[in-house]
Amino acid sequence: MDISDISSEIPNIKTETVERNKGGDFVITVISTADGTICHRCGREITKFYGYGRETELRHLPIPGHKTYIRIRPKLMNVLIVMISLRQVRN
């Protein structure tokens, strides 16, 4: 497996860069390709993208002799709920 092909192992991501840090360890930066997700609170499908979350680095399986990290900045999605207020008209 080519190191830049990490995205074939993890669904909905694309490899953006592969670099080595000062210690010689690999840092693979990936981006999400997901178009939506399910809200963890209400269970609705979310497709409204509004930004990126805080960058996170995860430890992955080592490449012989070197630690490997996956860096991702997750997409943030928002549930759009339209509230309609109806007034009751008294006759």
C-alpha positions in Angstrom: 0.0 0.0 0.0 1.2 3.5 -0.9 1.3 5.8 2.1 -0.7 8.4 0.2 -3.4 5.8 -0.3 -4.6 5.9 3.3 -8.0 7.1 2.2 -8.8 3.7 0.7 -8.8 2.3 4.3 -11.0 5.0 5.9 -14.4 5.9 4.3 -15.3 9.4 3.3 -11.9 11.0 3.4 -9.3 12.1 0.8 -5.6 12.4 1.4 -4.5 16.0 1.2 -0.8 15.9 2.1 1.8 13.5 3.4 4.8 15.0 5.2 7.4 14.1 7.8 7.9 16.0 11.0 11.2 16.9 12.6 11.4 13.5 14.3 11.0 11.7 11.0 7.4 10.6 11.8 4.7 10.7 9.1 1.8 13.1 9.3 -1.0 12.5 6.9 -3.5 15.3 6.5 -6.9 14.2 5.3 -10.2 16.0 4.4 -13.7 14.8 4.7 -15.6 14.0 1.5 -18.9 13.3 3.3 -21.9 15.3 2.1 -23.9 14.8 5.2 -24.3 13.0 8.5 -26.9 12.0 11.1 -27.5 14.4 14.0 -26.5 12.8 17.3 -29.3 14.7 19.1 -32.4 14.4 16.9 -31.4 11.7 14.5 -32.2 13.8 11.4 -30.1 13.7 8.3 -27.8 16.8 8.1 -26.5 18.2 4.8 -26.0 21.9 5.8 -22.3 22.5 6.0 -21.2 25.6 8.0 -17.5 25.3 8.7 -14.7 23.2 10.1 -14.0 22.0 13.6 -10.7 22.0 15.5 -7.9 20.1 13.9 -7.2 16.7 15.5 -4.3 14.4 15.2 -4.8 10.7 15.6 -2.2 8.0 16.0 -2.3 5.4 13.2 -0.4 2.1 12.6 3.3 2.7 12.4 5.3 2.7 9.3 8.4 0.5 10.1 10.6 2.6 12.4 8.3 5.7 12.4 5.2 6.8 14.2 2.3 7.7 11.9 -0.4 10.3 12.6 -3.6 11.2 10.7 -4.5 14.9 10.9 -8.1 15.8 10.2 -10.2 19.0 10.5 -13.8 17.7 10.7 -16.7 19.3 8.8 -19.3 20.9 11.0 -22.9 20.3 10.0 -26.0 22.0 11.3 -29.7 20.9 11.5 -31.9 23.5 10.0 -35.2 23.5 11.8 -37.8 25.9 10.7 -40.3 26.8 13.5 -43.6 28.0 12.3 -45.7 29.9 14.9 -49.5 29.8 14.2 -51.7 32.2 15.9 -55.1 31.1 16.8 -57.8 33.5 15.8 -60.8 33.7 18.1 -64.1 34.4 16.6 
